[in-house]
Amino acid sequence: MIRNIIKFVVILVVAGAVIGGGVAALYGVFKGDIERRELAIKEEAIRAVCPPGATADFDHPILVEEPDPKGGPPVKVPVYVALSAEGQALAIIAQGEAQGYSSLVKVMVGARPKDFAVIRVVVLAQQETPGLGATVAETRSTWTLWEKLFGSPGPEQRINAFLDQFQGKRVEEFPQVHAITAATITSNATKRAVEQALERIRKAAEKKGTGAGANE
């Protein structure tokens, strides 16, 4: 009996090692593709929060230093500036994240350099409850079915009733942002993630002299 138990345990250990090694090997093979996909998603989100007529400067991010949450050396977080054709800073853009109900809610935030009011928020990643917290990332078209079938005189826009509340607001005005019904935890996590992004934006503006109080 004991011999059978030991044999079973050994088989489990070996099987676990083989499976773990296989997963690690697969990750190694696809690591480059995964990183490229994540970078593409991030850059698309940065473009999405840029104001009209602005282009994000991906080549010269402002590096904001923060403590490592795991206790390691300080980490440097990239913050991006969106410029007009004349080189004027129209927005400062940063990522933020916070723990939601069942996952990290990651957002990208664009803010005005003068007063750090939000221009736009988009969700980068989340794995919240479908139909509840997951709606934080869902958008709907402004076009009616008729306009989708036969065309519309204006461009299609995507709206999110929760995220759109952040537009034009500074962090001290976030209590005015109403939570998603039955998804308060996810809503509050999104608020904290936006607040983290705005704090990074503020630090980057102070570092480069592009924010509130800078010479115009």
C-alpha positions in Angstrom: 0.0 0.0 0.0 2.7 2.5 1.0 4.7 1.5 -2.0 1.8 2.3 -4.3 1.3 5.7 -2.6 5.0 6.5 -3.1 4.8 5.4 -6.7 1.7 7.6 -7.3 3.4 10.6 -5.7 6.5 10.2 -7.8 4.3 10.0 -11.0 2.5 13.2 -10.0 5.8 15.0 -9.4 7.3 13.9 -12.7 4.1 14.7 -14.6 4.0 18.2 -13.0 7.7 18.8 -13.9 7.0 17.7 -17.5 3.9 19.9 -17.8 5.7 22.9 -16.2 8.7 22.4 -18.5 6.4 22.2 -21.5 4.6 25.4 -20.6 7.9 27.2 -20.0 9.2 26.0 -23.4 6.0 27.1 -25.2 6.3 30.5 -23.5 9.9 30.8 -24.6 8.8 30.0 -28.2 6.0 32.5 -28.3 7.4 35.1 -25.9 8.4 37.5 -28.7 4.9 37.3 -30.3 3.3 37.9 -26.9 5.4 40.9 -26.2 4.8 42.4 -29.7 1.1 41.9 -29.3 1.1 43.6 -25.8 3.1 46.5 -27.2 0.7 46.9 -30.1 -2.3 47.0 -27.7 -0.5 49.5 -25.5 0.3 51.8 -28.5 -3.2 51.6 -29.8 -4.5 52.6 -26.4 -2.1 55.5 -26.2 -3.3 56.7 -29.6 -6.9 56.3 -28.5 -6.5 58.8 -25.6 -4.7 61.4 -27.7 -6.8 64.5 -28.4 -7.6 65.3 -32.1 -4.6 66.6 -33.9 -2.0 65.2 -31.5 0.6 62.5 -32.0 2.2 60.6 -29.2 6.0 60.7 -29.0 6.7 57.0 -28.5 10.5 57.6 -28.9 11.0 59.9 -26.0 9.0 58.8 -23.0 9.4 60.5 -19.6 10.6 57.9 -17.1 8.9 58.3 -13.7 10.7 56.5 -10.8 8.5 54.6 -8.3 9.1 52.1 -5.5 9.0 48.5 -6.5 5.9 47.0 -4.9 7.8 43.7 -4.4 10.6 45.5 -2.5 13.2 45.5 -5.2 15.1 48.5 -6.7 13.0 51.4 -7.8 11.2 50.9 -11.2 10.9 53.4 -14.0 7.5 53.8 -15.6 7.2 55.4 -19.0 4.9 58.4 -19.5 4.2 59.8 -23.0 3.6 63.3 -24.3 1.2 63.9 -27.3 2.3 66.8 -29.4 0.7 69.0 -32.0 2.2 69.5 -35.4 3.9 72.6 -34.0 5.4 70.6 -31.2 3.1 71.9 -28.4 2.2 69.4 -25.7 -1.5 68.7 -25.9 -1.7 65.7 -23.6 0.3 63.6 -21.2 -0.4 59.9 -21.2 0.2 57.2 -18.6 -0.9 53.7 -17.6 -2.5 52.9 -14.2 -3.7 49.7 -12.6 -5.6 48.5 -9.5 -7.0 45.3 -8.1 -10.6 44.7 -9.1 -13.0 42.0 -8.0 -11.1 39.1 -9.8 -8.3 40.7 -11.7 -6.1 43.7 -12.2 -7.9 46.5 -14.0 -5.4 48.3 -16.3 -6.2 51.6 -17.9 -4.5 54.1 -20.2 -5.2 57.8 -19.4 -4.7 61.0 -21.4 -4.8 64.3 -19.5 -4.4 67.9 -20.2 -0.9 69.3 -19.3 -2.3 72.5 -17.8 -4.7 71.2 -15.1 -4.3 67.4 -15.4 -8.0 67.0 -16.3 -8.8 63.7 -18.0 -9.1 63.7 -21.8 -10.0 60.1 -22.1 -9.7 56.7 -20.4 -9.6 53.3 -22.1 -9.3 49.9 -20.5 -6.1 48.0 -21.4 -6.9 44.7 -19.7 -9.3 43.2 -17.2 -10.8 39.8 -16.4 -13.8 40.8 -14.3 -17.1 39.1 -14.1 -18.9 39.0 -17.6 -22.0 41.0 -17.6 -21.0 42.9 -14.5 -17.5 44.3 -13.9 -16.4 43.3 -17.4 -18.7 46.0 -18.8 -16.1 48.5 -17.7 -14.3 47.7 -21.0 -17.3 47.4 -23.2 -18.3 50.2 -25.7 -21.3 50.7 -27.9 -21.7 52.5 -31.2 -23.4 55.8 -31.6 -24.8 54.6 -34.9 -28.3 53.1 -35.1 -28.9 49.9 -37.0 -30.2 51.9 -39.9 -27.0 54.0 -40.1 -24.9 50.9 -40.0 -26.8 49.4 -42.9 -27.2 52.4 -45.1 -24.5 54.8 -43.9 -24.4 57.8 -41.6 -23.6 61.5 -42.3 -21.1 61.5 -39.4 -18.2 59.3 -38.2 -19.0 56.4 -35.9 -18.1 56.9 -32.2 -17.7 54.3 -29.5 -19.0 55.3 -26.0 -18.8 53.8 -22.5 -21.2 55.4 -20.1 -18.9 54.8 -17.1 -15.5 55.7 -18.6 -16.9 58.8 -20.3 -17.7 60.2 -16.9 -14.0 60.9 -16.3 -13.7 63.2 -19.3 -12.9 66.8 -18.2 -12.6 65.9 -14.6 -9.6 66.3 -12.2 -8.9 63.8 -9.6 -10.7 65.7 -6.8 -13.9 65.5 -8.9 -13.9 61.7 -9.1 -16.5 61.3 -6.4 -18.9 62.6 -9.1 -18.2 59.5 -11.2 -21.0 57.0 -10.5 -20.2 53.3 -10.3 -21.5 50.6 -12.6 -24.6 49.0 -11.2 -23.7 45.8 -9.4 -20.0 46.3 -10.1 -18.9 48.7 -7.4 -15.6 46.9 -6.7 -14.6 47.0 -10.4 -15.7 50.7 -10.7 -13.7 51.7 -7.6 -10.7 49.8 -8.9 -10.9 51.7 -12.2 -11.0 55.0 -10.3 -7.9 54.0 -8.4 -6.2 53.0 -11.6 -7.0 56.3 -13.2 -5.8 58.1 -10.1 -2.5 56.2 -10.3 -2.1 57.2 -13.9 -2.8 60.9 -13.1 -0.2 60.8 -10.4 2.3 59.5 -12.9 1.3 62.2 -15.3 1.7 64.9 -12.6 5.2 63.7 -11.8 6.2 63.5 -15.4 4.9 67.1 -16.0 6.9 68.3 -13.0 10.0 66.6 -14.3 9.8 68.1 -17.8 8.1 71.4 -16.9 5.1 70.7 -19.2 2.4 70.7 -16.6 0.4 73.2 -14.5 2.4 76.2 -13.6 4.9 75.8 -16.5 5.7 78.6 -18.8 3.2 78.8 -21.7 
